[in-house]
Amino acid sequence: MEKAVRKDLRFGAEIAREKPISAHVPYLRHVDEETLRTKDGMLLTIIKVDGFCHQTADQQIIDVEATARNTLIRALADSRFAVYSHIVRRRIPPDIGGAFDIPFCRDLDERYMASLADSRMYTNELYLTIIRRGFQGRVGLADALMSHFRKAAGLSEEALDREALQELRQHVANIVKGMEHYGARILKAALREYSVASEPLEFLAMLLNGGQQVNMVLPRMPLDQYLPTRRITFGRRMFEMRGGSDDDTRFGAMLSIREYPPYTASGMIDGLLKIPGEFVVSQSFALQDRAPILSEMDRIERQISVSDERGTSLESAISIAKDELVNGRSVMGYHHLTVMALGNTIKETESSAQAITKELQNAGMVAVREDLNAEPAFYAQLPGNFAYIARRALISSRNFCGLASYHNFALGKPSGNHWGPAVSLLQTTSMTPYFFNFHKGEVGNFIVTGPTGSGKTVALLFLLSQAMRARPQPRCAFFDKDRGGEIFIRACCGQYEVLQPGTPSGFNPLQLEDSPDNRAFVYDLLSYLVRPKNEAEKLSAEQEKILARAVDHIFNVPIRERLFSDVIHLLRGGEAAGRDDLASRFEAWCDTRGWLFNNPVDLWDSDRGVFGFDLTAVLDDPEIRTAALGYIFFRIGQMLDGERPMMLFVDEGWKLLGDDKAGAFINDQLKTIRKKNGIVGIGTQSARDITTSRIAHTLLEQSPTNIFFPNPKADRESYVTSFGLSEVEFEWVKSTSSTSRQFLVKHDHDSVIARLDLSALPEFIKVLSGRAETVAECERLRHRYGDAPENWLPYFCGWRQEPSNPSGIQEEAQ
């Protein structure tokens, strides 16, 4: 009946001839949440690996890691186990979510993400599959016979399966533990919203569907029928994977290794991790039993001894391999390697295939573009499909660990961080994304070092802007130098104060609300302002009482009537007049230094979320600097409520670290601000500024994130000894051009070279990088149009042209 129906269909003959994809898919069902069973009884578990950050690691460390991986593979021991390694490189859209309340920060984020989309970004995903099967070869025949006898003796097949499953679990657990610092984790079935999704099936579906992610829930049907979601049509040199629509079509080409290089080294194919294209690298390593391999080696040695190859490197290589096998330093196995080049168009696929071929040639391999073998090579990517492998070679586990190095570029953490989504998305030099975060656990302090002109201040302000995506929106206090951050702070509708002698600061500490803490602060501040010139002397008990009475009187006066100039009268009436009485010491703070605190109204607006302070003009005046910082730090401390995040950014922090009060405040906050949901960021020109600081130990210990811009004057003691950079990292800092706009990010185990290229956003750079002329332009526009950013910022950025007539200005302002 079925044949008769097909005969009447237009494509009935083609349907009858076509073999379904399910015939090539070896998987049957889930055994448990993390283990799959194949049709022929093999068990397999899939491990996802973040990878080892190799880019800036010393070669000695890379070699040690390769040896450790070899030890893990050797532990599998015999032909019952096989290993598959996969690298999936795919293009991703630059998006980390989050919303911005500040229009400028929102606009900057949108333009920045658009620029990343134009430049293309890729991610490298690494997987390791462990397969448990029966013994192979003659040993397999003997094992099958033994299993038959065990069943005859009453041991059930279920018991044998449990034994195999337990053995697989034990080896998988050992590998995951051994690769813990690689970020290894087992793929499992997991509850998502209202269904149970299968991570192992999602990985396998990705192999079958052109590297595209596919959501897979646990099915009730056989896995071989469930996994394929595209129709695959093979040509001579390329194949098409067609989805449910014409737009959902991918193209692929298969490349295989025809000839291996004479030697292998860890990271041989790392060049593939940087190419501008998508692909899937598949490798298998099927372990072989020692006895038959030794017999095969003996046979090859005898053949070589009577051939022209006697005394050559080939004979030496066989001897070394045999010695390593006999002494247990490695195991042997059959290996295959294919690369599936991918693209959304034929042109993209060809471009990717060419780049892959070039990189494999650079690694000393001879790659071949599969034509007739493309279909079996495609299905050989699936773990367990050993029968489809057309090109294989016998290699050692050391060789395999060189080819499957599990090197990668740090990815960061896109979500689930202390403040929710990642702070920002940075592009690495390998075109991969790095999801930047300040925090390691609850601690988010960081240090940025870079000489003048390296882009350090731009990076600080950019990260500040990006951090505004967190919820609730963070507050921020930015300690500036030379007004470099003024334009940005004002563009964020923040409050920016330039502490300039002779110019009223807008500070009046006496107008704080009445509270025990505020009274205590005002008392401490006044005590500092009237302290004896001789540091060895202290205020007398009587003078302390006079100050206490003055503070009590001040807080009994209405807030708007509290003036510094009135304090003189309170002090003068409490003790006999003299050259060095309290009133005389205080007089300068109402006269020549009155610009700092003797102001009619305290303009500190706690409702503003962003604050900036330029201390350039007072950095060399320790008395004014300490007094001003005392008030600023106190007000900042009041905003640390533990609920709304708080960021303290200090640009050119080397000067502040030398101040007793500032150093003590920063030292305290570095240790405790995490408890109040805050972070401290220090920017300075050289790492030596940090390492020679009096609080160097705290700075280094409490800052899990460090950013290093290129510095040709970098010194080894500061960067290597104190900050712990590797030799490769130090050489990068020292030799890279400061105009590259690249920087080294060290965060927890991550070490990545990233770039912040804002060249496509010149108007935003103008805001992030304040110079004397742009600060003057900003000041002129604010005076002309008002302080609200929506009034002056469009003219500053060139989004709107200034009207030529004053009347037009007035009409527009109205």
Buried (B, 14 or more C-beta within 10 A) or exposed (E): EEEEEBEEEEEBEEEEEEEEBBEBBBBBBBBEBBBBBBBEEBBBBBBBBBBBBBBBBEBEEBEEBBEEBBBBBBBBBBBBBBBBBBBBBBBBEBEBEBEBBBBBBBBBBEBBBEBBEEEEBBBBBBBBBBBBBBBBBEBBEEBEEEBEEBEEEEEEEEEEBEEBBEBBBEBBEBBBEBBEEBBBBBBBBEEEEEEEBBBBBBBBBBBBBBBBBBEBBBBEEBBBEBBBBBEBEBEEBBBBBBBEEEEBBBBBBBBBBEEBBEEBBBBBBBBBBBBEBBBBBBBBBBBBBBEBBBEEBEEBBEEBEEEEBEEEEBBEEBEEBBEBBEEEBBBBBBBBBBBBBBBBEEEBBBBBBBBBBEBBEEBBBEBBBBBEBBBBBBBBBBBBBBEBBEBBBBBBBBBBBBBBBBBBBBBBBBEEBBBBBBBBBBBBBBBBBBBBBBBBEEBBBBBBBBBEEBBBBBBBBBBBBBBBBBBEBBBBBBBBBBBBBBBBBBBBBBBBBBBEEEEBBBBBBBBBEEEEEBBEBBBBBBBEBBBEEEEEEEBEEEBEEBBBBBBEBBBEEEBEEBBBBBBBEBBBEBBEEEEEBBBBBBBEBBEEBBBBBBBBEBBBEEEBBBBBBBBBBBBEBEBBBBBBBBBBBBBBBBBBEEEBBBBBBBBBBBBBBBBEBBBEBBBBBBBEBBEBBBBBBBBBBBBBBBBBBEBBEBBBEBBBBBBBBBBEEBBEEBBBEBBEBBBBBBEBBBEBEBEBBBBBBBBBEBBBBBBBBBEBBEBBBBBBBBEEEBBEBBBEBBEBBEEEBEBBBBBBBEEEEEEEEEEEBEEEEE
